[in-house]
């Protein structure tokens, strides 16, 4: 394996452990000292559900749960709503599309309820400013923790 990549891989497990040993907080109780850039993890108790990355953690975390956040901003809530309503497959036509789903009152109610739920979920984060390290770390954490609401599908 290329030595540059080996060096990158060696950083993954320590960052994961730093993330997991952080005392959980919630988006609703976000501390002042949150890093600007990094990885975040939403959990319910010992069930790790979704990992993401951002160059503006405070803003990104807010987008996951603000009442006015759209389907392309509150992706975790949208994925949860897809699962809960049985709309599991992405549609690339007008019927069944993301924008069509959020026009369905039943789907929209569940999507909005999930945004509220996420606001109070356990939340952990770890600083990582480098975008390449963020990308690899996000995939590593999602793989190791088997977060059910992450996918790395191509669209």
NUSE-259641 format. One line per field, with one value per residue (C-alpha): x, y, z; residue number from 1; residue in three letters. Coordinates in steps of 0.1 Angstrom, whole numbers, plus 5000, padded with zeros to 4 digits. Example, Ala and Ser with C-alpha at 12.3 -4.5 7.8 and 13.67 -1.06 7.14 Angstrom:
% residues 2
u = 5123:5137
v = 4955:4989
w = 5078:5071
n = 1:2
res = ALA:SER
//
This chain:
% residues 155
u = 5000:5012:5029:5009:4977:4991:4998:4962:4948:4968:4950:4915:4912:4925:4900:4872:4881:4883:4847:4834:4849:4834:4805:4774:4756:4726:4721:4697:4725:4755:4785:4802:4836:4825:4852:4845:4853:4850:4830:4798:4778:4741:4732:4704:4720:4744:4728:4749:4727:4743:4778:4785:4812:4812:4834:4809:4797:4774:4755:4754:4741:4714:4703:4696:4669:4656:4619:4624:4652:4645:4650:4684:4695:4681:4693:4693:4657:4648:4664:4647:4613:4620:4625:4595:4572:4586:4599:4633:4643:4654:4633:4647:4614:4588:4567:4584:4612:4624:4605:4573:4577:4579:4547:4529:4513:4520:4556:4561:4547:4571:4601:4593:4589:4623:4640:4626:4638:4673:4675:4676:4696:4730:4756:4794:4819:4856:4877:4892:4900:4915:4888:4905:4908:4872:4860:4880:4872:4835:4836:4857:4834:4802:4818:4830:4799:4776:4755:4722:4714:4746:4751:4777:4756:4764:4736
v = 5000:5035:5050:5082:5063:5041:5073:5084:5050:5050:5082:5067:5045:5072:5096:5071:5064:5102:5104:5075:5086:5120:5126:5128:5161:5170:5195:5213:5216:5222:5236:5268:5252:5230:5228:5245:5215:5178:5146:5141:5111:5109:5080:5068:5052:5026:5025:5047:5058:5084:5099:5130:5155:5193:5223:5242:5217:5241:5251:5215:5201:5227:5219:5183:5194:5229:5228:5247:5224:5209:5172:5180:5197:5173:5142:5120:5129:5122:5088:5079:5090:5069:5038:5045:5050:5022:5046:5030:5033:5066:5076:5095:5105:5130:5103:5091:5118:5134:5166:5146:5127:5159:5171:5140:5151:5117:5116:5153:5148:5119:5138:5168:5146:5131:5165:5172:5138:5144:5177:5157:5127:5119:5138:5135:5152:5153:5179:5172:5202:5183:5174:5142:5130:5139:5118:5087:5091:5094:5061:5044:5053:5044:5011:5002:5013:5000:5032:5022:5056:5061:5050:5058:5051:5070:5090
w = 5000:4993:5023:5021:5024:5052:5071:5066:5076:5108:5119:5116:5147:5171:5157:5160:5197:5203:5189:5209:5242:5239:5264:5242:5239:5217:5190:5213:5239:5216:5235:5225:5219:5190:5163:5129:5107:5115:5118:5137:5149:5158:5182:5204:5234:5221:5186:5163:5135:5112:5106:5086:5079:5075:5071:5093:5120:5139:5107:5093:5126:5126:5091:5101:5125:5117:5110:5077:5065:5031:5020:5007:5039:5065:5048:5079:5088:5051:5051:5084:5069:5038:5060:5081:5051:5030:5003:5002:4966:4951:4921:4892:4878:4890:4906:4938:4937:4968:4960:4954:4987:5008:4991:5005:5038:5055:5044:5053:5088:5095:5080:5102:5133:5126:5124:5159:5171:5157:5176:5209:5198:5213:5194:5193:5171:5165:5148:5114:5091:5061:5035:5024:5059:5066:5037:5046:5083:5075:5055:5082:5110:5091:5082:5116:5135:5108:5108:5091:5077:5058:5023:4997:4966:4934:4920
n = 1:2:3:4:5:6:7:8:9:10:11:12:13:14:15:16:17:18:19:20:21:22:23:24:25:26:27:28:29:30:31:32:33:34:35:36:37:38:39:40:41:42:43:44:45:46:47:48:49:50:51:52:53:54:55:56:57:58:59:60:61:62:63:64:65:66:67:68:69:70:71:72:73:74:75:76:77:78:79:80:81:82:83:84:85:86:87:88:89:90:91:92:93:94:95:96:97:98:99:100:101:102:103:104:105:106:107:108:109:110:111:112:113:114:115:116:117:118:119:120:121:122:123:124:125:126:127:128:129:130:131:132:133:134:135:136:137:138:139:140:141:142:143:144:145:146:147:148:149:150:151:152:153:154:155
res = UNK:UNK:UNK:UNK:UNK:UNK:UNK:UNK:UNK:UNK:UNK:UNK:UNK:UNK:UNK:UNK:UNK:UNK:UNK:UNK:UNK:UNK:UNK:UNK:UNK:UNK:UNK:UNK:UNK:UNK:UNK:UNK:UNK:UNK:UNK:UNK:UNK:UNK:UNK:UNK:UNK:UNK:UNK:UNK:UNK:UNK:UNK:UNK:UNK:UNK:UNK:UNK:UNK:UNK:UNK:UNK:UNK:UNK:UNK:UNK:UNK:UNK:UNK:UNK:UNK:UNK:UNK:UNK:UNK:UNK:UNK:UNK:UNK:UNK:UNK:UNK:UNK:UNK:UNK:UNK:UNK:UNK:UNK:UNK:UNK:UNK:UNK:UNK:UNK:UNK:UNK:UNK:UNK:UNK:UNK:UNK:UNK:UNK:UNK:UNK:UNK:UNK:UNK:UNK:UNK:UNK:UNK:UNK:UNK:UNK:UNK:UNK:UNK:UNK:UNK:UNK:UNK:UNK:UNK:UNK:UNK:UNK:UNK:UNK:UNK:UNK:UNK:UNK:UNK:UNK:UNK:UNK:UNK:UNK:UNK:UNK:UNK:UNK:UNK:UNK:UNK:UNK:UNK:UNK:UNK:UNK:UNK:UNK:UNK:UNK:UNK:UNK:UNK:UNK:UNK
//
